[in-house]
């Protein structure tokens, strides 16, 4: 059943599997077939963010504080949305400068300061130690729960000597595993392909394990989400605990926790390692920006169901619900899978975090001290590389022992989530120096140093020291009454600020001190030449044409440079730097004395930076150069040249965009001119045609009358009547053309006054009443309002209505012609609709009828001679007049079966 041998065998078998995956990943990398050159693997490696805190602690926090656990994952989601602006810049800088850790990044930004790098490394050790303790605690407690359920796990962890404590041996085993796993190469900027592949596998394992227990609890232990929620509804206190108001600190707590998670995502050493140092291609951020948030959604999908189920079933420890729920059901396989998932979450974090911290310890703490020791650098070539690797291995062991000591001495005073949040608030102190330094060139080394020291001190005072007080190392009154009984110095209510949750309170005061001092000191201190150069390279990192320049003006020989690299990196790495250099370079006098180019010096510094850190690499390069680093004048010259080049490129881009915009405008204008020219030609052609028709008719009949003097009187009168009608038609056409020209040019004189639309419509109807009666047209009058005051020129408005009535008469059904005039009120004014029972106007033709000289054919089967007589200018003129009166004219289908011409005019308030 659940014996120690089975559980330990499964655990160590899983670790062995990870080692095989890592070895396979390294072997594939050596063959040039990288496993991690994939955006999916990159996104899964970022999921190292989900530690034992996620696996066990999220359920515990949800059981106590409802949905507040989500804020820990909304922060990284927000950070990934900003990846194109922040992470891409960090990845590009790290690739160019061979960055090895977050301490190296901050050190490089502020002039490759070894002091600042050491400060960040020490802070990282202190802040991450509780986080490593969290993982050890999670492994130990989960093993105890698995082995002793239903007995409490605490009974197996108390009153034990350290050599009897399982967590101590777990720390030792993990240290040995990480030594074999993460210190194969000296160059820390080279990607740990095997490690990243193993972390990606671990991310899948913990996701599958958590989803498995979530599905079991939701669908098997209960009969689906509905049944679980129904059971929870019977416990009002449980439902209340899941409300948003249950978040500690209220709205302030929401904002504070979200900001804390957002900043920690950038600054946790393990996250910086996988996000920046291990990044193969910055383009992978595109898929990771949505795939990683999707991963967070999936792994948190069943957190609340598991929390509800654990409380409903009376399980005691919320942090262990993930294990105790399947154990309470009598299962054997699923609890073991859950234990492996928790082990995967914990070991993944410990592996990456410890590698990152050991790199910081060796490069930022140990190396600067060793470089100051006389005689340490002498010795056989390549031996120092072995020394440095051994330093990292020792650092790994020491870091994990420190994590165990914190767990053994203090860790039991906190829950898993509490330990994690303490570390989050600590590493968040790196954010101002990191993020402000990316965008503000004026940030200086002294400002960053003072800001870090102040923020770190406030964090210690408001979060770390209270932890010691809770563990009995300090008096309990320290938390409530402050030191020496000074209440306004109480760490949880500093300067009288109370009512906030302790993490938001600590973040507020620490960020205030950190950012305030960074900005204030930077404004009143002068940066060194190296700081100026690095600031330019960091702030302008995303510029596509960023020029690069060497930060050295001294000279050295290739032989001295070769000897330096061999001493610290060994022959293999040195040959990569010199590329085509012969192995016997040191024995060739000419090669030894040949001056090294600036490009070679830069490559050498980058190689040293990848193994020793930027600060130590700068010191070593300086030791072999005959000359100095660039003076202020030289740096300013480079910066001026860089700034001028960047500004020139920006101006060129702006000019190009402006020229493209002007070109597009010219193209559109040219198209409009061509369209106007085409319309002019068509207009002239149509006018000529319309004028020629009546003129031809008049001329023809006139010639008949001239050439036939003996024509009958009746025929003569008929011809004369036709000539009069055609003359009237010609006169109307000329008047319409003149009206249209004046309308389009804006020279038509309108004299709008207040008129009654009803009166004008009735007047127009009476003007055509005789014609309608002669043709037997049934004219219907409908009026929904008593009066309809509008602003219009009465003559022009009557012209429009008569024109619409004429169109209705022409199109009405010749057998039973009907016309309806309908006046009604609309939203903003009054409308007049003139309808007929003719064939109607197809939808596709309704806009065309308002075009000049357009005449609608009644039917496709009718002869062209049956087309209504007219110039084709009446409707365009009518619409233009109505538009000049701020109205609208359109055509719809009529309820009579034909067309409905509707005009609307705005209401005039008398």
Secondary structure, DSSP 8 states (H G I E B T S, - for coil): ---HHHHHHHHHHHHHHHHHHHHHHHHHHHTT--SS-SHHHHHHHHGGG--HIIIIIHHHHHHHHGGGGGHHHHHHHHHHHTTTTTHHHHHHHHHHHT--SHHHHHHHHTTS-HHHHHHHHHHHHHHHHHHHHHHHHHHHHHHHHHHHTTS-GGGGTSS--GGG-HHHHHHHHHHHHHHHHH-S-S-TTS--HHHHHHHHHHHHHHHHHHHHHHHIIIIIISSSHHHHHHHHHT-HHHHHHTSGGGSTTHHHHHHHHHHHHHHHHHH-HHHHIIIIIT-S-TTHHHHHHHHHHHHHHHHTTTHHHHHHHHHHTT-S-GGGHHHHHHHHTT-SHHHHHHHHHHHHHHHHHHHHHHHHHHHHIIIIIIHHHHHTSTTTT-SSTTHHHHHHHHHHHHHHHHHHHHHHHHHHHTGGGS-HHHHHHHHHHHHGGGHIIIIIHHH-TT--HHHHHHHHHHHHHHHIIIIIHHHHHHTTSS-THHHHH-GGG-GGG-TTSGGG--SS-HHHHHHHHHHHHHHHHHHHHHHTS---HHHHHHHHHHHTTT-TT-----SB--B-BHHHHHHHHHHHH-HHHHHHHHSS--TTGGG-HHHHHSB--HHHHHHHHHHHHHHH-HHHHHHHHHHH-BS-B--HHHHHHHHHHHHHHHHHHHHHHHHHHHHHHHHHHHHHHHHHHHHHHHHHHHHHHHHHHHHHHHHHHHHHHHHHHHH-TT--HHHHHHHHHHHHHHHHHHHHHHHHHHHHHHHHHT------EEEEHHHHHHHHHHHTHHHHHHTT-EEEEEESSS--EEEE-HHHHHHHHHHHHHHHHHHS-SSS-EEEEEEEE-SSEEEEEEEE-SS---GGGTTGGGSTT----S-TTS-GGGS--S-S-HHHHHHHHHHHTT-EEEEEE-TTSSEEEEEEEEB---
